């Protein structure tokens, strides 16, 4: 009985310390999307598989494919201003991201692929809409330079 009580206490304590999600696997996306639209992000000669969800914002992006954007490396991943505003439903807006998300910032019209700092993002960033998720180890994204041109196309 004491042993199971200690295990329960350790689980509760770890959830308080580490917050809403597990960051144990810092090399793979934290989110999985079922039933979305498969796309590929073409960066130089590398194809990064990804999937977009069925939100109104994602559907608007899909209608523009193929779409090209220039993104810049920041401390949490890549982001860049896009020339198009995407429609947004209030129910899809939130704070923060999960590592590996593809997000749209309503406030800045930026497209971002953050794959680091999930654990602090909720405290720093609001007005985000999750469009999808990359399906690749983060080491693939780490291999690119400070500026990338991303061509987004249907798979």
C-alpha positions as CSV (number, residue, x, y, z in Angstrom):
1,X,0.0,0.0,0.0
2,X,2.8,2.4,0.9
3,X,4.6,1.6,-2.4
4,X,1.5,2.4,-4.5
5,X,0.9,5.6,-2.5
6,X,4.4,6.7,-3.3
7,X,4.0,6.0,-7.0
8,X,0.7,8.0,-7.0
9,X,2.5,10.9,-5.3
10,X,5.3,10.8,-7.8
11,X,2.9,11.0,-10.7
12,X,0.9,13.9,-9.1
13,X,4.1,15.8,-8.3
14,X,5.5,15.3,-11.8
15,X,2.3,16.6,-13.4
16,X,2.5,19.7,-11.2
17,X,6.2,20.2,-12.1
18,X,5.9,19.5,-15.8
19,X,2.5,21.0,-16.5
20,X,-0.1,20.1,-19.1
21,X,1.9,17.9,-21.4
22,X,4.8,15.5,-21.4
23,X,8.0,16.8,-23.0
24,X,9.9,13.5,-22.5
25,X,10.4,13.0,-26.2
26,X,12.0,16.3,-27.3
27,X,12.7,15.0,-30.8
28,X,9.3,14.2,-32.1
29,X,6.0,16.1,-32.3
30,X,3.8,16.1,-29.2
31,X,0.5,16.1,-31.1
32,X,-1.1,13.7,-33.5
33,X,-3.9,14.6,-35.9
34,X,-6.4,12.1,-37.2
35,X,-8.4,12.6,-40.4
36,X,-6.7,15.7,-41.6
37,X,-5.2,16.6,-45.0
38,X,-1.7,15.3,-45.7
39,X,0.8,17.8,-47.1
40,X,4.5,18.1,-47.6
41,X,6.8,21.0,-46.8
42,X,9.5,21.2,-49.4
43,X,12.6,22.9,-48.0
44,X,15.6,22.8,-50.4
45,X,15.8,19.1,-51.4
46,X,14.1,17.9,-48.2
47,X,10.5,16.8,-48.0
48,X,9.0,17.2,-44.5
49,X,5.7,15.3,-44.2
50,X,2.9,17.1,-42.3
51,X,-0.8,17.0,-41.8
52,X,-3.3,19.8,-41.5
53,X,-6.4,19.7,-39.3
54,X,-9.9,20.5,-40.5
55,X,-10.2,24.0,-39.1
56,X,-11.5,26.9,-41.1
57,X,-8.0,28.4,-41.1
58,X,-6.4,25.2,-42.4
59,X,-9.0,24.8,-45.1
60,X,-8.2,28.4,-46.3
61,X,-4.5,27.5,-46.5
62,X,-5.3,24.3,-48.4
63,X,-7.2,26.3,-50.9
64,X,-4.1,28.4,-51.6
65,X,-1.8,25.4,-52.2
66,X,0.8,25.2,-53.4
67,X,2.0,28.1,-51.2
68,X,5.5,29.4,-50.6
69,X,6.6,31.3,-47.5
70,X,10.0,32.4,-46.1
71,X,10.5,31.5,-42.5
72,X,13.3,32.5,-40.1
73,X,14.9,30.5,-37.3
74,X,14.1,31.8,-33.8
75,X,14.8,30.3,-30.4
76,X,11.7,28.0,-30.6
77,X,11.7,27.1,-34.3
78,X,10.8,28.8,-37.6
79,X,8.3,31.6,-38.3
80,X,7.7,34.3,-40.8
81,X,5.0,36.8,-41.9
82,X,2.8,35.6,-44.7
83,X,1.1,37.8,-47.3
84,X,-2.4,36.4,-46.6
85,X,-4.7,36.6,-43.7
86,X,-6.4,33.4,-42.9
87,X,-10.0,33.3,-41.6
88,X,-10.2,32.4,-37.9
89,X,-12.9,31.0,-35.7
90,X,-12.7,32.2,-32.1
91,X,-13.0,28.6,-30.9
92,X,-9.7,27.7,-32.6
93,X,-7.7,30.4,-30.9
94,X,-5.5,29.6,-28.0
95,X,-2.2,30.3,-26.1
96,X,1.0,28.4,-26.7
97,X,1.8,25.4,-28.9
98,X,2.9,21.8,-28.7
99,X,6.3,21.1,-30.2
100,X,6.0,20.2,-33.9
101,X,2.8,22.2,-34.4
102,X,2.2,24.3,-37.5
103,X,0.6,27.5,-36.2
104,X,-0.9,30.7,-37.5
105,X,-0.6,33.9,-35.4
106,X,-3.7,36.0,-35.7
107,X,-2.0,39.0,-34.3
108,X,1.0,39.1,-36.6
109,X,-0.1,37.1,-39.7
110,X,2.8,34.7,-39.2
111,X,3.1,31.1,-40.0
112,X,5.3,29.2,-37.5
113,X,6.7,25.7,-37.0
114,X,7.8,25.8,-33.4
115,X,9.5,22.6,-32.2
116,X,11.1,23.8,-29.0
117,X,10.0,25.5,-25.8
118,X,6.5,24.1,-25.6
119,X,6.7,24.2,-21.8
120,X,6.8,28.0,-21.7
121,X,4.9,28.9,-24.9
122,X,1.5,29.2,-23.1
123,X,2.9,32.0,-20.9
124,X,4.4,33.9,-23.8
125,X,2.2,33.6,-26.9
126,X,-1.5,34.1,-27.5
127,X,-3.8,34.5,-30.5
128,X,-2.5,31.3,-32.1
129,X,-4.4,28.8,-34.2
130,X,-3.0,25.3,-34.7
131,X,-3.2,24.4,-38.4
132,X,-1.4,21.0,-38.2
133,X,1.7,19.2,-37.2
134,X,5.0,18.1,-38.9
135,X,5.6,14.4,-38.9
136,X,9.4,14.3,-38.8
137,X,12.1,14.1,-36.1
138,X,13.1,17.7,-35.1
139,X,16.7,17.0,-36.1
140,X,15.5,17.4,-39.7
141,X,14.4,20.9,-38.9
142,X,17.6,21.6,-36.9
143,X,19.6,20.9,-40.0
144,X,18.3,23.9,-41.9
145,X,19.9,27.4,-41.8
146,X,18.6,30.6,-40.4
147,X,16.3,31.4,-43.3
148,X,14.3,28.8,-45.2
149,X,11.9,29.0,-48.2
150,X,9.1,26.5,-47.6
151,X,6.9,25.3,-50.4
152,X,3.7,23.8,-48.9
153,X,1.9,21.4,-51.2
154,X,-0.6,18.6,-51.1
155,X,0.9,15.1,-50.7
